[in-house]
């Protein structure tokens, strides 16, 4: 779970994606221009004690450029078929540990009967899926370590359809770059396609053989063995396959986008 | 016979007087000084931002690092600094280790460490009889401290890699154990480096010419000292 901090005001309507795309270009341009300037002033700035320079625009711009570089390094380090360590059912923590950008008592349960999973972007068959239809798909179980960016971890037992199999079933473009998850709580996450196709990446519907409970993402959440906790979107309402990068809930605030483990 | 054009000297050729003057070297060659201060900046960033990251999920319930000591206002800023500083620390550290091994500087300055000399030095230190007249010679305690902190530097990078990539580098992570054990190893390495820094900086302040030496190069030592493995460093003045 990304750390405690003030909850930023969030738009109640979905973001206009074209605006995001334009902003992304703008941000990139600023980054490139400021890298040199940031580098030159960095040494002096870090030594100014008692004055936090991190949020100064040139410093933030530089640090985010480095974070973008680290995204590329992580993409290069990623081993598509290397499996994460798995564990025995006896090691599973029940219930799992809650994490979101708000406290657990603010979770708004999703009505499973009315819920539908929408598909958009580079997918052939965009017909929505009901919870029943998803439950009818073959399930895969993974008992893997959940690691939060804060430093805590626990072993969880998740099951649900394998994401790669699901994508093949609906005719998703597996050569696309990004998979975006839009969630019922206005959370957004996106992952690289290589991670989406990893053998231990599933759309989880169950935890420890029981239907996932409300705080942990009912009716559908992502569970991938190769990303930090915050990349595992909960309460998914739509999946979008895209070649366009868009910032996510946490990356907008400066957390690393790739967040691979 | 015409004098040969200026060429680089192979290390076995005897040096003429003129050439040896040109090749004269100080205790800390420019490369060592540059790497020392780059490392100081990197360590400053890594510890300050590491403390910020630590505070979000403390290992020791009683230990939170105060805000004025940490780098980064929010968690993401601590992480940004840490994953920027790691490049400087690792690349500079690799350059330093390569330099120290390739030039024979480590072997000459830090080896061997004799247990008898170590006990002797500790005894002298406890009786306040430790002298620091000759900056070019490291006593046994200094040798152990420098060798030890280099070893800790290697382990902190290894445990840091295992924390960053416990799945992609699962073979490395498995050498340590569970994720929380890796965190503890990383934390203890930090504690060891902080302990080293307290002693290192305190001693440098007690003998200020050591700080000057790390800025200006310090006393002149034998010609091509860093190029002659096995040669004993000797002050010329």
Interface residues (C-beta under 8 A of the other chain):
Chain A: X2 X3 X4 X5 X43 X46 X47 X49 X50 X52 X54 X55 X63 X64 X66 X67 X70 X74 X77 X78 X79 X82 X84 X85 X145 X147 X148 X149 X150 X151 X152 X153 X225 X226 X250 X253 X254 X255 X256 X260 X261
Chain B: X41 X44 X45 X53 X54 X56 X57 X68 X71 X72 X73 X74 X75 X76 X77 X79 X80 X81 X83 X84 X87 X164 X165 X166 X167 X168 X170 X174 X179 X180 X183
